Amino acid sequence: MIGGEGQVARSLREAAAGDAGIVFRCSGRSEVDLLQPSSIGKALADFRPDVVINPAAYTAVDKAESEPDAAFAINRDGARAVAGAAAEQGVPVVHFSTDYVFDGRKTGAYVETDPVVPRSVYGRSKRDGELAVAEANPRHVILRTSWVYAPFGSNFVRTMLRLAAERDRLSVVDDQMGCPTYAPDIAAATVAIAAKIRGANWRDDYAGVTHLAGPDAVTWRGFARQIVAGAAARGGRVVPVDPILTSDYPTPAARPANSQLSTARLASVFGLHLRPLTLSLNDCLDRLLQIRMGERH
Ligand SMILES: NC(=O)c1ccc[n+]([C@@H]2O[C@H](COP(=O)([O-])OP(=O)(O)OC[C@H]3O[C@@H](n4cnc5c(N)ncnc54)[C@H](OP(=O)(O)O)[C@@H]3O)[C@@H](O)[C@H]2O)c1
């Protein structure tokens, strides 16, 4: 697996550590740098994995607007190099992409065959990464995920908890709708997928893009309200969360107004379902706030 302390990378390390059947090697940037293709080939030749998993990416959505070269170098060229190095070893690659490949104009959930029309540099770099990975390795599983959160790393849940502790009211965008996805759930599904696709188990219908996202769609404000309520239930402050429009909170990168992802293919091809938001968010808040509900009584 390539990626050091990223949300999905760290969750994958945790998931693999809990499974005695997996020999897992995680290569951080000091060992495998997506900007140094030779480092990728060397690490794979040394370890000889059954499956290569690549959650490393340039993920700074707004910063990418002013650093397009860096975003494309990592998300397109680096992704291609990883997929190509896996192909040279004769093994499949699992790659991650984003809901931000869509423009958000669709009503309802996006399916994998919907046209991709990214609205940002980050989205375009990830779309080109999808194409590059597919071209470089016929055995590719591209998992498009969305609104990723975890008990660690930089994410919306941690930001809301910090702001709720600092401010008396919060204002959060209420006209963007998406599916929050818990990184440990992504990791559990990815480990299951890796087991399915390794060696002689590979089937051609595994190849392509598959959406891997939480089953519940919310707006950012709706998500914030659930986070604040969950924190309050664990002894935190009750803070009102006011709705605002995207136009009230301008950002360098444009984001899709709707990026709900249908996970019907995840269920039909891989037989997987992710947990409801309430369960995953509870798990995240328990880990973050380190107060188990049962311990309070
Ligand atoms: N976060 C989201 O909301 C979201 C939504 C949809 C899709 N995704 C996709 O899901 C995947 C995982 O995202 P995440 O949230 O886990 O990302 P993350 O927490 O931002 O972690 C990204 C990781 O990539 C590593 N990385 C960046 N440049 C690298 C390079 N040149 N060589 C090696 N490693 C490099 C970073 O290493 P350093 O720590 O050394 O910088 C970091 O560990 C990505 O493909 C992302 O595009 C994320």
The ligand as a Gaussian input file, in Angstrom:
#p B3LYP/6-31G(d) Opt

LIG

0 1
 N      -10.619000      13.302000       1.634000
 C      -11.750000      13.259000       0.916000
 O      -12.775000      13.839000       1.299000
 C      -11.799000      12.463000      -0.364000
 C      -13.001000      12.489000      -1.096000
 C      -13.072000      11.750000      -2.271000
 C      -11.978000      11.018000      -2.704000
 N      -10.825000      11.032000      -1.979000
 C       -9.673000      10.247000      -2.488000
 O       -9.425000       9.202000      -1.562000
 C       -8.022000       8.924000      -1.518000
 C       -7.536000       8.980000      -0.081000
 O       -7.812000      10.276000       0.452000
 P       -7.419000      10.687000       1.938000
 O       -8.542000      11.498000       2.476000
 O       -6.922000       9.497000       2.682000
 O       -6.213000      11.678000       1.639000
 P       -5.215000      12.388000       2.668000
 O       -5.628000      12.131000       4.069000
 O       -5.058000      13.794000       2.194000
 O       -3.868000      11.600000       2.421000
 C       -3.200000      11.674000       1.182000
 C       -1.878000      10.961000       1.357000
 O       -1.197000      11.023000       0.103000
 C        0.165000      11.185000       0.406000
 N        0.885000      11.779000      -0.720000
 C        0.675000      12.984000      -1.290000
 N        1.593000      13.184000      -2.243000
 C        2.375000      12.087000      -2.290000
 C        3.503000      11.701000      -3.049000
 N        4.032000      12.492000      -4.000000
 N        4.068000      10.496000      -2.829000
 C        3.580000       9.692000      -1.867000
 N        2.530000      10.002000      -1.093000
 C        1.945000      11.195000      -1.301000
 C        0.195000      12.114000       1.583000
 O        1.426000      11.980000       2.208000
 P        2.036000      13.127000       3.160000
 O        1.314000      12.929000       4.453000
 O        3.478000      12.754000       3.184000
 O        1.745000      14.422000       2.485000
 C       -0.962000      11.594000       2.411000
 O       -0.519000      10.587000       3.298000
 C       -7.371000       9.928000      -2.457000
 O       -7.211000       9.335000      -3.722000
 C       -8.396000      11.036000      -2.567000
 O       -8.277000      11.740000      -3.793000
 C      -10.713000      11.728000      -0.799000

